[in-house]
């Protein structure tokens, strides 16, 4: 996975957003990012669309 990330231009110190459930691929993505020096950012289930309501009404276009 580290080679795949490096192949698309991810380098040392860059942050990558990993949005996967906790399955084997999640660990592979995180460890691959760490191996090339990137900083993986985990995504929590609470960030999915529809789970949080806005505190004020959204403007209509």
Residue pairs with C-beta under 8 A, 6 or more apart in sequence:
1 28
1 29
1 31
1 32
1 33
1 35
2 31
2 32
2 33
2 35
2 36
3 32
4 32
5 16
5 32
5 33
5 36
5 38
6 36
10 16
10 33
10 36
10 38
11 36
11 37
11 38
12 36
12 37
12 38
13 37
13 38
13 39
14 38
14 39
15 38
15 39
15 40
15 41
16 33
16 38
16 39
16 40
16 41
17 41
17 43
18 26
18 29
18 30
18 33
18 40
18 41
18 42
18 43
19 43
19 47
20 26
20 29
20 43
29 40
30 40
30 42
33 39
33 40
34 40
45 51
46 52
